[in-house]
Amino acid sequence: MTDFLSIGKEAYDRGDKAQILECLYWCFRQHVPIPPWLEQAFQNAYEAKFAYKIRSWDEVFGRPLKKGIRPERELRNNRIANDLYDRVVERHRAGEPIDKNLFQAVGEDFGVGGTVASELYYEIKEIDDAFQEALGLPEKIKKPGSFRAD
């Protein structure tokens, strides 16, 4: 459970300010105590307002949407990403190579192009790999998609 917070802290330490609110929200939803690093990060961000060090909450919590992001596209991608990933894994297990042709075919099934399908697949794969590594699974028993929360 706290692996989410470890990943969030690493991202925050690398400069991803949005992790303050992401991790706080996760703690609230999971009924997990707020870790000291997160409490301090929030206090520092909030107190910057009273010291007139910021003009906008975006400066301390990150922008809700990065420049150029189209909400409709992001909603669609979030909605299809896990199922698309599972479809690629399924077809790969059936013997198809993970390549441009597979992404094109699976992308068509979900109404997106091959490039978007590839990007979504690798985003979910990165998350899946991180969770499997956090669980300490040996390479020989790792299964793509088997430890994702739906």
N, C-alpha and C positions, 0 to 999 in steps of 0.2 A: 504494500500500500504506500509506504513512504518512498518507494522508488520514484514515483511521480514527483515528489518534492525534491529528491536528489537531482533529478534531471532538470527540474525548474530552477534550482539553485545554480547549477552549472550554467544554464542559459542566462540567468540573471548576472552571474559573475562575468559573463562574456559581454554584458551590456544590454541584454534584452529586458528592458524595464517593464514590459507587459507581464512578465512573470510574477510580479508582485501581486497583481489582481488575479491572475490565473491561479496561482498557488493558494491565495486566500480563499478564493471561491471553492477550490477543491477541498480545502480543510473544512469549510463550512458544510459542504455537501456530504463529505465522508465522516463528519463529526470527529475530526482528528485535531488534537491540540496544535496551535500555531507554533512552529519551531522558532527559536530565538532569532535566527538569521532573518526570517520573514517579518517578524515583529519589528526588528530594528530597521529593516528596509522600508517598511510602511511608515514608521515614525519619521524617518529621515525625509521621505518623500512628502509626507503631510506637513511637516514642520517647515519645509522649504517655502510653503505658501506664506506662513507668518513672518518669515525672514525676508519676504519679497525677493526671493531668489528665482522665482518662476513667474511666467505670465499665463501659463496654461497647464492644466493637469497632464496634458500630453507630454510635457517635458519630463515629468517624473514617473508617469505610468505607461508611457508609449502611446502612439496613436492607435485608436480602435481599429482603423483600417489603414494599411499602408497606401501611399500615393499610387494611383493607377489601379487599385483593386476595384473590381466591379462586384458589388454584393450579390447580384443574381447569379453570376458565374461561380462565385465562391460557395453559395448555397447549393447549387447543382453539384459541384465537385464534392462537397462534404457529404451530400446525400448518396452519391454513387461510389465514392472511393473504396469503401470496404468491400462492397459486392464486386466491384471491378477487380480489386486485388485478388479476391477469392477465385474469380473466374480465370484469371491468368494462372494462378497456382494450380487450379484444377486441370486446366488444359496442358500445363507443363508436366504435371504428374502423369497425364495420359500420353506423354511422349513428344509434345510440341516444344521446339526450342523457344526460349524467351528472346524474341527478336522483333524487329520492326513489323514484320507481317502479323505476328500474334497481337501486338499492340493495336495495329490497324483494325484487325478483325474484332477484337474485344471492344475497342473503342466504338466501332459501328453499332455493336449491340447496346451500348449505353448512350449513343447519340453524341459522341465526341470523337475527335480525330485521334490518330495514333500517337501524336506527340503528347497530347493531354493525358491519354491513357497511360503512356509511359511515365509521365511525371507523377501521376496519382499513384501508380503502382509502386514506384520507388520511394515516395513519401511514406506510404503505409509500411513498406518493407523495412524502412529505416526504424520506424517505431516498433514494429514487430521484432526486429533483430535486437533492439535495445532492451525490450522487456525480456526476451529469452536470455540475453546475456546477464541481465540483472537477476534472473532466477538461477543463474549458474548452470544452465543446461549444457551437458557435453554436446559437441558438434554432431555426434552420431544419432542423437535422439531429437534434435531440433526439427520442428516441422513448421514450414511457413504458414502463417495464419492461424496456428493452433492456440496461441495464447493471447489473442486479441479480444478485447471486450467489445461487444456489439452494442 
